[in-house]
Amino acid sequence: MSTLLWIEKYRPKKLDEIINQEEVIEGLKNLLASNVAEMPHLLFAGPPGTGKTTAALAFARELYGEHWREYVLELNASDERGINVIREKVKIFAQYFTPSEEAPFKIVILDEADMMTSEAQTALRRIMEVNARVTRFILICNYLNRIISPIQSRTAIFRFKRLSFEDVKSYLQMICQKEGLKCDEAVLKKIYDVSLGDMRRALNLLQSAATVSMGNITVDVVENIVGKASPETITRVVDMLRMGDFNNAKSTLYDFMSVSGIDAGEVIRLLYSELMARNLLNAEVAEAMAEIEYRLQFSANPEIQVTALLAKLSLLLSGGK
């Protein structure tokens, strides 16, 4: 088995290789077939692990050919320490570039753009406008509603959808065959359930399971790897909240988030589904969850907001015990 990270080894190189995003791929192909020099800035939005960054890189490969890396700058908005850093990097990247038929512009891929504050996004809009002659931006986000309207109105928006079990299963089966792994459908279903349809997370889990199991992957192997990071954890968290056990609920949930890699928005979705299934979603509970989700849209600290939600739910579900 390969020791390379499979998320890179098996990353699709061409637009046609990207899984189940037909409308997006068709739209990007239309851009390539038209007058590329007139291409607008692009905005890719959708759940994590659905192919947004992969599509941006594949688009660049098909636009520029084998020398595509010379014309692409990848940045992560959540890693950069301020909009000024992004401004300087873009300025340096765009310097001394003369548009040509082969390369009408350079591309800046800015991941996690929805993690930027409204003020930073306003400054980013100005950077996009100043450099528009020689640079196009591809902005990537999980939550479109966290991107300010002036940026949305200046981009062509492509919406990526969550991958189904069949989508993930077929891709993982292909990798199992190439890597010589034994892995039945029950194992793949367990990986899908834990990864919540995130292909990146599913592939990382498959590789970890392959390393531990020496090629014969079972459900027990997957469960041992994810440990506390099982969707059933949410059920236990709700049980703790109903007993007023805020501290244990908080530590259990943060262990779950750390191991599984899900974000605060996904946690709220899981809690909402669990509460709905158990008829615990009354008006006060729904209002508390809506308020926290609203705060998260404006780049509030996720850890503080999730903790505040757990505290509120503990009081509401336990009757103040």
C-alpha positions, 0 to 999 in steps of 0.5 A: 500500500502507498504511504502517500496521503490518499486525498492527494494521490487520488485527487481527480485531475480533470473536471470529468473525474469529479464525483456527482457535481454534474451541473457545476462541471458543465458550467465550468466547461462552458466557461472554458469553451467561451471567451475565457478572457471575459471570465468573471470571478468564481465562488464555489459554495457547499458542504466540506469534502464535496470537491470544491478545491479539487474543481478549482485545481482541475479547472486551472489544469484544463485552462493552463495545461502542464504549466498551470502551477505558474499561474495559480496561487492558493491561499487559506483565509483562515490561516492568513493573519489579516487581509493585508497579508492577502493583499501583499501576496496577491500584489506580488503574485500579479506583478510583472504579468502580461496577459496572453492568449495562453494565459489571459490572467492568473488565478488566486484560489482563496479557501475558507473565504466564509471565515473572514469577517465582513470588514475583511471581505469588504477589503477583499472585494477591493483587492479583487477589483484592483487586480481584475485585469490580470487576476481572477479569484476563485473563492471557496466557502462552506456557507454562502450566506456568510459571504457579503452581498457585494462579493456574491454579486461580483462572482459567478456562483457554483453550488456543490451538493453533499455526496450520497452514500452511493457516490462515496461507496463507488469511489472508495471501492475503486481505491480499495481495488487499487490498493489491494484492500478487502472492504465490504459494504458494511465497512463503507457504510460505517465510514460514510456515516462517520464522515457525514458525506465528506469525501476527504474525511472518508478517504482519510479514515479509509487510509487509517483503517488500511494501515491498522488492519494490514489490508483486511478492513472490518467494521470493528477496525473502523470503530476502534479508529474513530473511537468517540467520534461516532454519530451515536455520540450526539445521542449521548450528549443529549442524554447528558444535557437532559440530566443537566450534566453540562461539563460531561456533555461539553467534554464529550462533544468537543472530543467528538468534534476533535476526532471527527473534524466536523465544524460548529455548524455541522454540530448544530445540524446533528443536535437539531436532528437528534432533538427533532427525532426525540420530540425535544425540539420545543420553541425555546430550544429552537430559538436558542439554536437559531440564535447560535447559528445566526451568530456563527454566520458573522464569524463569532468564535465557534467554540464559545458559541457551541459552549453557550448553546450546550449551557442553554440546552442543559438548562432547557432540557433538564428543567434547570436541574 
